[in-house]
């Protein structure tokens, strides 16, 4: 079990082992739930995007454009 230490500002750095277990990369969001008896749960935050962001997700992957006839 990993042991965490707070720094002078009261912050904790999560080791790579924990980040990998949560399935998050550095800079991504983690949700915290405070439980009784001093316990805390950490979960990967769910994506909060819009349908417009989803639709445009692949649009920046290529510079090619195709007409409907070309796609068919």
C-alpha positions as CSV (number, residue, x, y, z in Angstrom):
1,X,0.0,0.0,0.0
2,X,1.5,3.3,-1.0
3,X,2.2,5.8,1.8
4,X,1.7,9.5,0.9
5,X,3.3,12.5,2.6
6,X,2.0,16.1,2.6
7,X,4.4,18.9,1.7
8,X,4.7,22.3,3.4
9,X,1.5,23.6,1.6
10,X,-0.5,20.5,2.7
11,X,-0.5,19.1,-0.8
12,X,0.0,15.4,-1.7
13,X,1.5,14.1,-4.9
14,X,0.0,10.9,-6.2
15,X,2.5,8.3,-7.3
16,X,2.3,6.8,-10.8
17,X,1.1,3.5,-9.3
18,X,-2.1,5.2,-8.1
19,X,-2.6,7.3,-11.2
20,X,-2.4,4.1,-13.3
21,X,-4.8,2.3,-11.1
22,X,-7.3,5.2,-11.4
23,X,-6.7,5.3,-15.2
24,X,-5.7,8.9,-15.2
25,X,-2.8,10.8,-16.7
26,X,-1.0,13.7,-15.1
27,X,-3.1,16.9,-15.4
28,X,-6.4,15.0,-15.6
29,X,-9.2,15.5,-13.1
30,X,-9.8,13.2,-10.1
31,X,-13.0,13.2,-8.0
32,X,-12.7,13.0,-4.2
33,X,-15.4,11.7,-1.9
34,X,-15.1,12.3,1.8
35,X,-16.3,9.4,3.9
36,X,-16.8,8.9,7.6
37,X,-13.9,8.1,9.9
38,X,-11.3,10.0,7.9
39,X,-11.7,7.9,4.8
40,X,-11.5,9.3,1.2
41,X,-12.2,7.7,-2.1
42,X,-10.6,8.8,-5.3
43,X,-12.2,8.2,-8.8
44,X,-11.4,9.2,-12.3
45,X,-13.6,12.2,-13.1
46,X,-16.2,11.5,-15.8
47,X,-15.9,13.4,-19.0
48,X,-18.2,16.4,-19.1
49,X,-18.3,17.4,-22.8
50,X,-21.0,18.4,-25.2
51,X,-22.2,16.7,-28.3
52,X,-20.6,19.4,-30.3
53,X,-17.2,18.6,-28.8
54,X,-17.8,14.9,-29.6
55,X,-18.8,15.6,-33.2
56,X,-15.7,17.7,-33.8
57,X,-13.4,15.3,-32.1
58,X,-12.0,13.7,-35.2
59,X,-12.3,16.8,-37.4
60,X,-8.8,18.0,-36.5
61,X,-7.1,14.6,-37.3
62,X,-6.8,15.1,-41.0
63,X,-6.6,17.9,-43.5
64,X,-8.5,16.0,-46.1
65,X,-12.1,16.7,-46.9
66,X,-14.5,14.5,-48.9
67,X,-17.8,15.0,-50.5
68,X,-20.7,12.7,-49.9
69,X,-20.2,11.2,-53.4
70,X,-16.6,10.4,-52.6
71,X,-17.5,8.8,-49.3
72,X,-20.1,6.6,-51.0
